[in-house]
Amino acid sequence: MGDRNLSTIESDIEITRERLASTIDQLVYRTSPKTIAKREVNQIKGYFVDANGSPRTDNIIKVVGGVVGVVVVFGLIRKIVK
């Protein structure tokens, strides 16, 4: 520490401040509601559409089958309860 002068220390502090400001900016961007929503929408789209823009029919069929299954179960429960 003895060989460092005041200007070197000030320069190091300024570099650290700039790096910290950049990190804070990145965290603010990553945690903004719009960014989170956009990221989630892209993730869901990625599940149903491949990189070429073609639909992933296997995943679509799985989801539709699950929805139909739930509707059928609720219909059966409703009939049993009546």
PDB file of N, CA, C and O in Angstrom, chain B, residues numbered from 101:
ATOM      1  N   MET B 101       0.828  -1.182   0.000  1.00  0.00           N
ATOM      2  CA  MET B 101       0.000   0.000   0.000  1.00  0.00           C
ATOM      3  C   MET B 101       0.868   1.239   0.000  1.00  0.00           C
ATOM      4  O   MET B 101       0.404   2.311  -0.387  1.00  0.00           O
ATOM      5  N   GLY B 102       2.102   1.124   0.419  1.00  0.00           N
ATOM      6  CA  GLY B 102       2.985   2.272   0.518  1.00  0.00           C
ATOM      7  C   GLY B 102       3.372   2.849  -0.825  1.00  0.00           C
ATOM      8  O   GLY B 102       3.678   4.039  -0.905  1.00  0.00           O
ATOM      9  N   ASP B 103       3.373   2.052  -1.889  1.00  0.00           N
ATOM     10  CA  ASP B 103       3.799   2.540  -3.201  1.00  0.00           C
ATOM     11  C   ASP B 103       2.653   3.142  -4.005  1.00  0.00           C
ATOM     12  O   ASP B 103       2.884   3.630  -5.111  1.00  0.00           O
ATOM     13  N   ARG B 104       1.458   3.124  -3.503  1.00  0.00           N
ATOM     14  CA  ARG B 104       0.316   3.701  -4.216  1.00  0.00           C
ATOM     15  C   ARG B 104       0.152   5.159  -3.807  1.00  0.00           C
ATOM     16  O   ARG B 104       0.141   5.491  -2.621  1.00  0.00           O
ATOM     17  N   ASN B 105       0.025   6.017  -4.803  1.00  0.00           N
ATOM     18  CA  ASN B 105      -0.177   7.426  -4.487  1.00  0.00           C
ATOM     19  C   ASN B 105      -1.658   7.772  -4.532  1.00  0.00           C
ATOM     20  O   ASN B 105      -2.487   6.934  -4.886  1.00  0.00           O
ATOM     21  N   LEU B 106      -1.981   8.990  -4.179  1.00  0.00           N
ATOM     22  CA  LEU B 106      -3.369   9.420  -4.073  1.00  0.00           C
ATOM     23  C   LEU B 106      -4.097   9.342  -5.407  1.00  0.00           C
ATOM     24  O   LEU B 106      -5.264   8.950  -5.444  1.00  0.00           O
ATOM     25  N   SER B 107      -3.435   9.708  -6.505  1.00  0.00           N
ATOM     26  CA  SER B 107      -4.113   9.680  -7.805  1.00  0.00           C
ATOM     27  C   SER B 107      -4.442   8.248  -8.236  1.00  0.00           C
ATOM     28  O   SER B 107      -5.475   8.026  -8.868  1.00  0.00           O
ATOM     29  N   THR B 108      -3.599   7.285  -7.913  1.00  0.00           N
ATOM     30  CA  THR B 108      -3.874   5.884  -8.231  1.00  0.00           C
ATOM     31  C   THR B 108      -5.088   5.384  -7.447  1.00  0.00           C
ATOM     32  O   THR B 108      -5.948   4.691  -7.991  1.00  0.00           O
ATOM     33  N   ILE B 109      -5.145   5.738  -6.178  1.00  0.00           N
ATOM     34  CA  ILE B 109      -6.276   5.334  -5.343  1.00  0.00           C
ATOM     35  C   ILE B 109      -7.564   5.969  -5.859  1.00  0.00           C
ATOM     36  O   ILE B 109      -8.592   5.297  -5.934  1.00  0.00           O
ATOM     37  N   GLU B 110      -7.523   7.259  -6.215  1.00  0.00           N
ATOM     38  CA  GLU B 110      -8.705   7.937  -6.751  1.00  0.00           C
ATOM     39  C   GLU B 110      -9.152   7.299  -8.063  1.00  0.00           C
ATOM     40  O   GLU B 110     -10.348   7.139  -8.305  1.00  0.00           O
ATOM     41  N   SER B 111      -8.199   6.940  -8.898  1.00  0.00           N
ATOM     42  CA  SER B 111      -8.510   6.284 -10.163  1.00  0.00           C
ATOM     43  C   SER B 111      -9.180   4.931  -9.915  1.00  0.00           C
ATOM     44  O   SER B 111     -10.158   4.597 -10.584  1.00  0.00           O
ATOM     45  N   ASP B 112      -8.668   4.155  -8.967  1.00  0.00           N
ATOM     46  CA  ASP B 112      -9.266   2.863  -8.633  1.00  0.00           C
ATOM     47  C   ASP B 112     -10.682   3.028  -8.102  1.00  0.00           C
ATOM     48  O   ASP B 112     -11.569   2.236  -8.424  1.00  0.00           O
ATOM     49  N   ILE B 113     -10.892   4.056  -7.290  1.00  0.00           N
ATOM     50  CA  ILE B 113     -12.229   4.313  -6.748  1.00  0.00           C
ATOM     51  C   ILE B 113     -13.187   4.680  -7.871  1.00  0.00           C
ATOM     52  O   ILE B 113     -14.327   4.215  -7.878  1.00  0.00           O
ATOM     53  N   GLU B 114     -12.757   5.494  -8.811  1.00  0.00           N
ATOM     54  CA  GLU B 114     -13.617   5.892  -9.933  1.00  0.00           C
ATOM     55  C   GLU B 114     -13.976   4.694 -10.803  1.00  0.00           C
ATOM     56  O   GLU B 114     -15.121   4.557 -11.233  1.00  0.00           O
ATOM     57  N   ILE B 115     -13.011   3.835 -11.061  1.00  0.00           N
ATOM     58  CA  ILE B 115     -13.271   2.625 -11.854  1.00  0.00           C
ATOM     59  C   ILE B 115     -14.283   1.730 -11.129  1.00  0.00           C
ATOM     60  O   ILE B 115     -15.190   1.179 -11.754  1.00  0.00           O
ATOM     61  N   THR B 116     -14.126   1.591  -9.827  1.00  0.00           N
ATOM     62  CA  THR B 116     -15.050   0.790  -9.033  1.00  0.00           C
ATOM     63  C   THR B 116     -16.450   1.390  -9.056  1.00  0.00           C
ATOM     64  O   THR B 116     -17.433   0.656  -9.156  1.00  0.00           O
ATOM     65  N   ARG B 117     -16.554   2.711  -8.965  1.00  0.00           N
ATOM     66  CA  ARG B 117     -17.860   3.376  -9.030  1.00  0.00           C
ATOM     67  C   ARG B 117     -18.545   3.119 -10.364  1.00  0.00           C
ATOM     68  O   ARG B 117     -19.740   2.828 -10.398  1.00  0.00           O
ATOM     69  N   GLU B 118     -17.804   3.223 -11.460  1.00  0.00           N
ATOM     70  CA  GLU B 118     -18.372   2.998 -12.788  1.00  0.00           C
ATOM     71  C   GLU B 118     -18.851   1.561 -12.933  1.00  0.00           C
ATOM     72  O   GLU B 118     -19.915   1.306 -13.497  1.00  0.00           O
ATOM     73  N   ARG B 119     -18.066   0.633 -12.425  1.00  0.00           N
ATOM     74  CA  ARG B 119     -18.443  -0.776 -12.491  1.00  0.00           C
ATOM     75  C   ARG B 119     -19.691  -1.037 -11.656  1.00  0.00           C
ATOM     76  O   ARG B 119     -20.578  -1.779 -12.078  1.00  0.00           O
ATOM     77  N   LEU B 120     -19.762  -0.430 -10.472  1.00  0.00           N
ATOM     78  CA  LEU B 120     -20.925  -0.583  -9.612  1.00  0.00           C
ATOM     79  C   LEU B 120     -22.172   0.034 -10.249  1.00  0.00           C
ATOM     80  O   LEU B 120     -23.255  -0.546 -10.174  1.00  0.00           O
ATOM     81  N   ALA B 121     -22.027   1.190 -10.868  1.00  0.00           N
ATOM     82  CA  ALA B 121     -23.153   1.838 -11.548  1.00  0.00           C
ATOM     83  C   ALA B 121     -23.661   0.959 -12.691  1.00  0.00           C
ATOM     84  O   ALA B 121     -24.869   0.831 -12.887  1.00  0.00           O
ATOM     85  N   SER B 122     -22.755   0.364 -13.430  1.00  0.00           N
ATOM     86  CA  SER B 122     -23.144  -0.527 -14.521  1.00  0.00           C
ATOM     87  C   SER B 122     -23.877  -1.751 -13.985  1.00  0.00           C
ATOM     88  O   SER B 122     -24.877  -2.180 -14.561  1.00  0.00           O
ATOM     89  N   THR B 123     -23.389  -2.310 -12.893  1.00  0.00           N
ATOM     90  CA  THR B 123     -24.032  -3.468 -12.289  1.00  0.00           C
ATOM     91  C   THR B 123     -25.435  -3.124 -11.803  1.00  0.00           C
ATOM     92  O   THR B 123     -26.367  -3.906 -11.987  1.00  0.00           O
ATOM     93  N   ILE B 124     -25.586  -1.960 -11.186  1.00  0.00           N
ATOM     94  CA  ILE B 124     -26.902  -1.531 -10.708  1.00  0.00           C
ATOM     95  C   ILE B 124     -27.852  -1.333 -11.880  1.00  0.00           C
ATOM     96  O   ILE B 124     -29.016  -1.728 -11.805  1.00  0.00           O
ATOM     97  N   ASP B 125     -27.373  -0.728 -12.959  1.00  0.00           N
ATOM     98  CA  ASP B 125     -28.207  -0.546 -14.149  1.00  0.00           C
ATOM     99  C   ASP B 125     -28.678  -1.887 -14.702  1.00  0.00           C
ATOM    100  O   ASP B 125     -29.835  -2.027 -15.098  1.00  0.00           O
ATOM    101  N   GLN B 126     -27.788  -2.865 -14.728  1.00  0.00           N
ATOM    102  CA  GLN B 126     -28.160  -4.193 -15.220  1.00  0.00           C
ATOM    103  C   GLN B 126     -29.204  -4.840 -14.317  1.00  0.00           C
ATOM    104  O   GLN B 126     -30.145  -5.466 -14.804  1.00  0.00           O
ATOM    105  N   LEU B 127     -29.042  -4.692 -13.014  1.00  0.00           N
ATOM    106  CA  LEU B 127     -30.012  -5.268 -12.081  1.00  0.00           C
ATOM    107  C   LEU B 127     -31.371  -4.592 -12.210  1.00  0.00           C
ATOM    108  O   LEU B 127     -32.402  -5.262 -12.151  1.00  0.00           O
ATOM    109  N   VAL B 128     -31.385  -3.283 -12.385  1.00  0.00           N
ATOM    110  CA  VAL B 128     -32.654  -2.565 -12.560  1.00  0.00           C
ATOM    111  C   VAL B 128     -33.341  -3.039 -13.828  1.00  0.00           C
ATOM    112  O   VAL B 128     -34.553  -3.253 -13.833  1.00  0.00           O
ATOM    113  N   TYR B 129     -32.578  -3.206 -14.909  1.00  0.00           N
ATOM    114  CA  TYR B 129     -33.162  -3.682 -16.169  1.00  0.00           C
ATOM    115  C   TYR B 129     -33.714  -5.094 -16.008  1.00  0.00           C
ATOM    116  O   TYR B 129     -34.838  -5.370 -16.426  1.00  0.00           O
ATOM    117  N   ARG B 130     -32.940  -5.982 -15.411  1.00  0.00           N
ATOM    118  CA  ARG B 130     -33.353  -7.384 -15.284  1.00  0.00           C
ATOM    119  C   ARG B 130     -34.574  -7.560 -14.390  1.00  0.00           C
ATOM    120  O   ARG B 130     -35.350  -8.496 -14.584  1.00  0.00           O
ATOM    121  N   THR B 131     -34.753  -6.680 -13.421  1.00  0.00           N
ATOM    122  CA  THR B 131     -35.849  -6.846 -12.472  1.00  0.00           C
ATOM    123  C   THR B 131     -37.056  -5.967 -12.787  1.00  0.00           C
ATOM    124  O   THR B 131     -38.017  -5.942 -12.019  1.00  0.00           O
ATOM    125  N   SER B 132     -37.017  -5.250 -13.899  1.00  0.00           N
ATOM    126  CA  SER B 132     -38.180  -4.424 -14.237  1.00  0.00           C
ATOM    127  C   SER B 132     -39.327  -5.327 -14.670  1.00  0.00           C
ATOM    128  O   SER B 132     -39.099  -6.338 -15.335  1.00  0.00           O
ATOM    129  N   PRO B 133     -40.547  -4.980 -14.306  1.00  0.00           N
ATOM    130  CA  PRO B 133     -41.695  -5.835 -14.653  1.00  0.00           C
ATOM    131  C   PRO B 133     -41.839  -6.074 -16.155  1.00  0.00           C
ATOM    132  O   PRO B 133     -42.200  -7.176 -16.568  1.00  0.00           O
ATOM    133  N   LYS B 134     -41.564  -5.068 -16.973  1.00  0.00           N
ATOM    134  CA  LYS B 134     -41.678  -5.250 -18.430  1.00  0.00           C
ATOM    135  C   LYS B 134     -40.671  -6.276 -18.926  1.00  0.00           C
ATOM    136  O   LYS B 134     -41.001  -7.122 -19.757  1.00  0.00           O
ATOM    137  N   THR B 135     -39.447  -6.205 -18.421  1.00  0.00           N
ATOM    138  CA  THR B 135     -38.419  -7.154 -18.845  1.00  0.00           C
ATOM    139  C   THR B 135     -38.770  -8.566 -18.402  1.00  0.00           C
ATOM    140  O   THR B 135     -38.596  -9.519 -19.161  1.00  0.00           O
ATOM    141  N   ILE B 136     -39.260  -8.704 -17.183  1.00  0.00           N
ATOM    142  CA  ILE B 136     -39.642 -10.026 -16.680  1.00  0.00           C
ATOM    143  C   ILE B 136     -40.789 -10.589 -17.504  1.00  0.00           C
ATOM    144  O   ILE B 136     -40.768 -11.762 -17.878  1.00  0.00           O
ATOM    145  N   ALA B 137     -41.802  -9.754 -17.791  1.00  0.00           N
ATOM    146  CA  ALA B 137     -42.945 -10.217 -18.588  1.00  0.00           C
ATOM    147  C   ALA B 137     -42.503 -10.624 -19.986  1.00  0.00           C
ATOM    148  O   ALA B 137     -42.935 -11.653 -20.505  1.00  0.00           O
ATOM    149  N   LYS B 138     -41.641  -9.812 -20.596  1.00  0.00           N
ATOM    150  CA  LYS B 138     -41.159 -10.133 -21.949  1.00  0.00           C
ATOM    151  C   LYS B 138     -40.381 -11.441 -21.951  1.00  0.00           C
ATOM    152  O   LYS B 138     -40.527 -12.255 -22.863  1.00  0.00           O
ATOM    153  N   ARG B 139     -39.557 -11.641 -20.930  1.00  0.00           N
ATOM    154  CA  ARG B 139     -38.770 -12.865 -20.833  1.00  0.00           C
ATOM    155  C   ARG B 139     -39.678 -14.082 -20.673  1.00  0.00           C
ATOM    156  O   ARG B 139     -39.438 -15.118 -21.293  1.00  0.00           O
ATOM    157  N   GLU B 140     -40.710 -13.966 -19.855  1.00  0.00           N
ATOM    158  CA  GLU B 140     -41.631 -15.083 -19.649  1.00  0.00           C
ATOM    159  C   GLU B 140     -42.440 -15.381 -20.912  1.00  0.00           C
ATOM    160  O   GLU B 140     -42.654 -16.546 -21.247  1.00  0.00           O
ATOM    161  N   VAL B 141     -42.891 -14.340 -21.613  1.00  0.00           N
ATOM    162  CA  VAL B 141     -43.632 -14.545 -22.867  1.00  0.00           C
ATOM    163  C   VAL B 141     -42.743 -15.250 -23.883  1.00  0.00           C
ATOM    164  O   VAL B 141     -43.188 -16.175 -24.562  1.00  0.00           O
ATOM    165  N   ASN B 142     -41.492 -14.817 -23.991  1.00  0.00           N
ATOM    166  CA  ASN B 142     -40.566 -15.458 -24.932  1.00  0.00           C
ATOM    167  C   ASN B 142     -40.317 -16.916 -24.556  1.00  0.00           C
ATOM    168  O   ASN B 142     -40.171 -17.771 -25.430  1.00  0.00           O
ATOM    169  N   GLN B 143     -40.268 -17.197 -23.254  1.00  0.00           N
ATOM    170  CA  GLN B 143     -40.060 -18.578 -22.823  1.00  0.00           C
ATOM    171  C   GLN B 143     -41.266 -19.442 -23.191  1.00  0.00           C
ATOM    172  O   GLN B 143     -41.106 -20.575 -23.645  1.00  0.00           O
ATOM    173  N   ILE B 144     -42.463 -18.910 -22.997  1.00  0.00           N
ATOM    174  CA  ILE B 144     -43.671 -19.667 -23.346  1.00  0.00           C
ATOM    175  C   ILE B 144     -43.761 -19.852 -24.855  1.00  0.00           C
ATOM    176  O   ILE B 144     -44.094 -20.936 -25.335  1.00  0.00           O
ATOM    177  N   LYS B 145     -43.462 -18.787 -25.604  1.00  0.00           N
ATOM    178  CA  LYS B 145     -43.464 -18.915 -27.071  1.00  0.00           C
ATOM    179  C   LYS B 145     -42.455 -19.952 -27.515  1.00  0.00           C
ATOM    180  O   LYS B 145     -42.720 -20.718 -28.441  1.00  0.00           O
ATOM    181  N   GLY B 146     -41.299 -19.986 -26.866  1.00  0.00           N
ATOM    182  CA  GLY B 146     -40.267 -20.960 -27.206  1.00  0.00           C
ATOM    183  C   GLY B 146     -40.724 -22.389 -26.980  1.00  0.00           C
ATOM    184  O   GLY B 146     -40.227 -23.312 -27.626  1.00  0.00           O
ATOM    185  N   TYR B 147     -41.664 -22.575 -26.070  1.00  0.00           N
ATOM    186  CA  TYR B 147     -42.189 -23.919 -25.807  1.00  0.00           C
ATOM    187  C   TYR B 147     -43.113 -24.365 -26.927  1.00  0.00           C
ATOM    188  O   TYR B 147     -43.180 -25.554 -27.238  1.00  0.00           O
ATOM    189  N   PHE B 148     -43.823 -23.429 -27.533  1.00  0.00           N
ATOM    190  CA  PHE B 148     -44.805 -23.772 -28.557  1.00  0.00           C
ATOM    191  C   PHE B 148     -44.326 -23.521 -29.986  1.00  0.00           C
ATOM    192  O   PHE B 148     -44.939 -24.021 -30.930  1.00  0.00           O
ATOM    193  N   VAL B 149     -43.241 -22.755 -30.168  1.00  0.00           N
ATOM    194  CA  VAL B 149     -42.739 -22.430 -31.508  1.00  0.00           C
ATOM    195  C   VAL B 149     -41.230 -22.637 -31.506  1.00  0.00           C
ATOM    196  O   VAL B 149     -40.539 -22.189 -30.591  1.00  0.00           O
ATOM    197  N   ASP B 150     -40.711 -23.326 -32.548  1.00  0.00           N
ATOM    198  CA  ASP B 150     -39.269 -23.545 -32.607  1.00  0.00           C
ATOM    199  C   ASP B 150     -38.547 -22.326 -33.193  1.00  0.00           C
ATOM    200  O   ASP B 150     -39.183 -21.323 -33.517  1.00  0.00           O
ATOM    201  N   ALA B 151     -37.233 -22.414 -33.325  1.00  0.00           N
ATOM    202  CA  ALA B 151     -36.416 -21.290 -33.774  1.00  0.00           C
ATOM    203  C   ALA B 151     -36.760 -20.850 -35.197  1.00  0.00           C
ATOM    204  O   ALA B 151     -36.539 -19.692 -35.550  1.00  0.00           O
ATOM    205  N   ASN B 152     -37.290 -21.745 -36.011  1.00  0.00           N
ATOM    206  CA  ASN B 152     -37.652 -21.414 -37.393  1.00  0.00           C
ATOM    207  C   ASN B 152     -39.030 -20.780 -37.504  1.00  0.00           C
ATOM    208  O   ASN B 152     -39.418 -20.328 -38.581  1.00  0.00           O
ATOM    209  N   GLY B 153     -39.766 -20.740 -36.411  1.00  0.00           N
ATOM    210  CA  GLY B 153     -41.121 -20.193 -36.432  1.00  0.00           C
ATOM    211  C   GLY B 153     -42.195 -21.243 -36.666  1.00  0.00           C
ATOM    212  O   GLY B 153     -43.378 -20.918 -36.764  1.00  0.00           O
ATOM    213  N   SER B 154     -41.788 -22.483 -36.753  1.00  0.00           N
ATOM    214  CA  SER B 154     -42.752 -23.574 -36.951  1.00  0.00           C
ATOM    215  C   SER B 154     -43.332 -23.994 -35.606  1.00  0.00           C
ATOM    216  O   SER B 154     -42.627 -24.019 -34.597  1.00  0.00           O
ATOM    217  N   PRO B 155     -44.618 -24.322 -35.600  1.00  0.00           N
ATOM    218  CA  PRO B 155     -45.224 -24.753 -34.328  1.00  0.00           C
ATOM    219  C   PRO B 155     -44.671 -26.106 -33.885  1.00  0.00           C
ATOM    220  O   PRO B 155     -44.409 -26.987 -34.704  1.00  0.00           O
ATOM    221  N   ARG B 156     -44.504 -26.247 -32.598  1.00  0.00           N
ATOM    222  CA  ARG B 156     -44.082 -27.532 -32.020  1.00  0.00           C
ATOM    223  C   ARG B 156     -45.357 -28.307 -31.676  1.00  0.00           C
ATOM    224  O   ARG B 156     -45.905 -28.185 -30.580  1.00  0.00           O
ATOM    225  N   THR B 157     -45.804 -29.093 -32.628  1.00  0.00           N
ATOM    226  CA  THR B 157     -47.092 -29.768 -32.472  1.00  0.00           C
ATOM    227  C   THR B 157     -47.099 -30.745 -31.301  1.00  0.00           C
ATOM    228  O   THR B 157     -48.138 -30.944 -30.672  1.00  0.00           O
ATOM    229  N   ASP B 158     -45.966 -31.350 -31.003  1.00  0.00           N
ATOM    230  CA  ASP B 158     -45.945 -32.288 -29.880  1.00  0.00           C
ATOM    231  C   ASP B 158     -46.261 -31.581 -28.568  1.00  0.00           C
ATOM    232  O   ASP B 158     -47.019 -32.109 -27.754  1.00  0.00           O
ATOM    233  N   ASN B 159     -45.704 -30.412 -28.351  1.00  0.00           N
ATOM    234  CA  ASN B 159     -45.984 -29.667 -27.125  1.00  0.00           C
ATOM    235  C   ASN B 159     -47.407 -29.115 -27.120  1.00  0.00           C
ATOM    236  O   ASN B 159     -48.065 -29.087 -26.079  1.00  0.00           O
ATOM    237  N   ILE B 160     -47.872 -28.682 -28.273  1.00  0.00           N
ATOM    238  CA  ILE B 160     -49.238 -28.157 -28.372  1.00  0.00           C
ATOM    239  C   ILE B 160     -50.241 -29.265 -28.063  1.00  0.00           C
ATOM    240  O   ILE B 160     -51.212 -29.040 -27.341  1.00  0.00           O
ATOM    241  N   ILE B 161     -50.009 -30.457 -28.606  1.00  0.00           N
ATOM    242  CA  ILE B 161     -50.907 -31.591 -28.366  1.00  0.00           C
ATOM    243  C   ILE B 161     -50.929 -31.966 -26.880  1.00  0.00           C
ATOM    244  O   ILE B 161     -51.983 -32.291 -26.332  1.00  0.00           O
ATOM    245  N   LYS B 162     -49.764 -31.919 -26.237  1.00  0.00           N
ATOM    246  CA  LYS B 162     -49.706 -32.230 -24.807  1.00  0.00           C
ATOM    247  C   LYS B 162     -50.573 -31.262 -24.001  1.00  0.00           C
ATOM    248  O   LYS B 162     -51.337 -31.681 -23.132  1.00  0.00           O
ATOM    249  N   VAL B 163     -50.452 -29.986 -24.289  1.00  0.00           N
ATOM    250  CA  VAL B 163     -51.211 -28.979 -23.534  1.00  0.00           C
ATOM    251  C   VAL B 163     -52.696 -29.105 -23.818  1.00  0.00           C
ATOM    252  O   VAL B 163     -53.508 -29.070 -22.894  1.00  0.00           O
ATOM    253  N   VAL B 164     -53.064 -29.253 -25.092  1.00  0.00           N
ATOM    254  CA  VAL B 164     -54.484 -29.399 -25.443  1.00  0.00           C
ATOM    255  C   VAL B 164     -55.050 -30.658 -24.795  1.00  0.00           C
ATOM    256  O   VAL B 164     -56.170 -30.641 -24.285  1.00  0.00           O
ATOM    257  N   GLY B 165     -54.304 -31.725 -24.810  1.00  0.00           N
ATOM    258  CA  GLY B 165     -54.756 -32.961 -24.165  1.00  0.00           C
ATOM    259  C   GLY B 165     -54.971 -32.770 -22.669  1.00  0.00           C
ATOM    260  O   GLY B 165     -55.941 -33.278 -22.106  1.00  0.00           O
ATOM    261  N   GLY B 166     -54.086 -32.053 -22.040  1.00  0.00           N
ATOM    262  CA  GLY B 166     -54.234 -31.779 -20.609  1.00  0.00           C
ATOM    263  C   GLY B 166     -55.466 -30.946 -20.314  1.00  0.00           C
ATOM    264  O   GLY B 166     -56.198 -31.223 -19.363  1.00  0.00           O
ATOM    265  N   VAL B 167     -55.696 -29.921 -21.133  1.00  0.00           N
ATOM    266  CA  VAL B 167     -56.876 -29.068 -20.945  1.00  0.00           C
ATOM    267  C   VAL B 167     -58.151 -29.876 -21.159  1.00  0.00           C
ATOM    268  O   VAL B 167     -59.093 -29.762 -20.375  1.00  0.00           O
ATOM    269  N   VAL B 168     -58.192 -30.685 -22.206  1.00  0.00           N
ATOM    270  CA  VAL B 168     -59.375 -31.517 -22.479  1.00  0.00           C
ATOM    271  C   VAL B 168     -59.599 -32.492 -21.324  1.00  0.00           C
ATOM    272  O   VAL B 168     -60.734 -32.718 -20.906  1.00  0.00           O
ATOM    273  N   GLY B 169     -58.517 -33.063 -20.816  1.00  0.00           N
ATOM    274  CA  GLY B 169     -58.638 -33.985 -19.694  1.00  0.00           C
ATOM    275  C   GLY B 169     -59.222 -33.314 -18.460  1.00  0.00           C
ATOM    276  O   GLY B 169     -60.079 -33.890 -17.789  1.00  0.00           O
ATOM    277  N   VAL B 170     -58.774 -32.117 -18.158  1.00  0.00           N
ATOM    278  CA  VAL B 170     -59.297 -31.387 -17.001  1.00  0.00           C
ATOM    279  C   VAL B 170     -60.772 -31.059 -17.196  1.00  0.00           C
ATOM    280  O   VAL B 170     -61.560 -31.187 -16.259  1.00  0.00           O
ATOM    281  N   VAL B 171     -61.155 -30.639 -18.400  1.00  0.00           N
ATOM    282  CA  VAL B 171     -62.560 -30.317 -18.681  1.00  0.00           C
ATOM    283  C   VAL B 171     -63.428 -31.567 -18.519  1.00  0.00           C
ATOM    284  O   VAL B 171     -64.516 -31.500 -17.947  1.00  0.00           O
ATOM    285  N   VAL B 172     -62.953 -32.689 -19.017  1.00  0.00           N
ATOM    286  CA  VAL B 172     -63.714 -33.938 -18.891  1.00  0.00           C
ATOM    287  C   VAL B 172     -63.872 -34.328 -17.425  1.00  0.00           C
ATOM    288  O   VAL B 172     -64.958 -34.720 -17.000  1.00  0.00           O
ATOM    289  N   VAL B 173     -62.803 -34.222 -16.658  1.00  0.00           N
ATOM    290  CA  VAL B 173     -62.875 -34.571 -15.230  1.00  0.00           C
ATOM    291  C   VAL B 173     -63.868 -33.668 -14.514  1.00  0.00           C
ATOM    292  O   VAL B 173     -64.677 -34.150 -13.722  1.00  0.00           O
ATOM    293  N   PHE B 174     -63.820 -32.362 -14.780  1.00  0.00           N
ATOM    294  CA  PHE B 174     -64.782 -31.460 -14.151  1.00  0.00           C
ATOM    295  C   PHE B 174     -66.214 -31.778 -14.583  1.00  0.00           C
ATOM    296  O   PHE B 174     -67.138 -31.702 -13.773  1.00  0.00           O
ATOM    297  N   GLY B 175     -66.401 -32.130 -15.842  1.00  0.00           N
ATOM    298  CA  GLY B 175     -67.730 -32.516 -16.320  1.00  0.00           C
ATOM    299  C   GLY B 175     -68.240 -33.750 -15.615  1.00  0.00           C
ATOM    300  O   GLY B 175     -69.407 -33.810 -15.227  1.00  0.00           O
ATOM    301  N   LEU B 176     -67.369 -34.745 -15.443  1.00  0.00           N
ATOM    302  CA  LEU B 176     -67.767 -35.959 -14.736  1.00  0.00           C
ATOM    303  C   LEU B 176     -68.092 -35.680 -13.273  1.00  0.00           C
ATOM    304  O   LEU B 176     -69.066 -36.211 -12.738  1.00  0.00           O
ATOM    305  N   ILE B 177     -67.293 -34.862 -12.637  1.00  0.00           N
ATOM    306  CA  ILE B 177     -67.548 -34.503 -11.251  1.00  0.00           C
ATOM    307  C   ILE B 177     -68.877 -33.784 -11.129  1.00  0.00           C
ATOM    308  O   ILE B 177     -69.637 -34.027 -10.191  1.00  0.00           O
ATOM    309  N   ARG B 178     -69.158 -32.903 -12.067  1.00  0.00           N
ATOM    310  CA  ARG B 178     -70.417 -32.162 -12.040  1.00  0.00           C
ATOM    311  C   ARG B 178     -71.620 -33.103 -12.202  1.00  0.00           C
ATOM    312  O   ARG B 178     -72.647 -32.920 -11.549  1.00  0.00           O
ATOM    313  N   LYS B 179     -71.486 -34.103 -13.070  1.00  0.00           N
ATOM    314  CA  LYS B 179     -72.573 -35.067 -13.258  1.00  0.00           C
ATOM    315  C   LYS B 179     -72.780 -35.916 -12.013  1.00  0.00           C
ATOM    316  O   LYS B 179     -73.913 -36.213 -11.634  1.00  0.00           O
ATOM    317  N   ILE B 180     -71.684 -36.301 -11.386  1.00  0.00           N
ATOM    318  CA  ILE B 180     -71.769 -37.149 -10.188  1.00  0.00           C
ATOM    319  C   ILE B 180     -72.413 -36.371  -9.043  1.00  0.00           C
ATOM    320  O   ILE B 180     -73.207 -36.934  -8.291  1.00  0.00           O
ATOM    321  N   VAL B 181     -72.093 -35.120  -8.902  1.00  0.00           N
ATOM    322  CA  VAL B 181     -72.599 -34.304  -7.799  1.00  0.00           C
ATOM    323  C   VAL B 181     -74.080 -34.020  -7.972  1.00  0.00           C
ATOM    324  O   VAL B 181     -74.785 -33.908  -6.969  1.00  0.00           O
ATOM    325  N   LYS B 182     -74.586 -33.899  -9.182  1.00  0.00           N
ATOM    326  CA  LYS B 182     -76.016 -33.606  -9.423  1.00  0.00           C
ATOM    327  C   LYS B 182     -76.836 -34.716  -8.991  1.00  0.00           C
ATOM    328  O   LYS B 182     -78.060 -34.662  -9.110  1.00  0.00           O
TER     329      LYS B 182
END
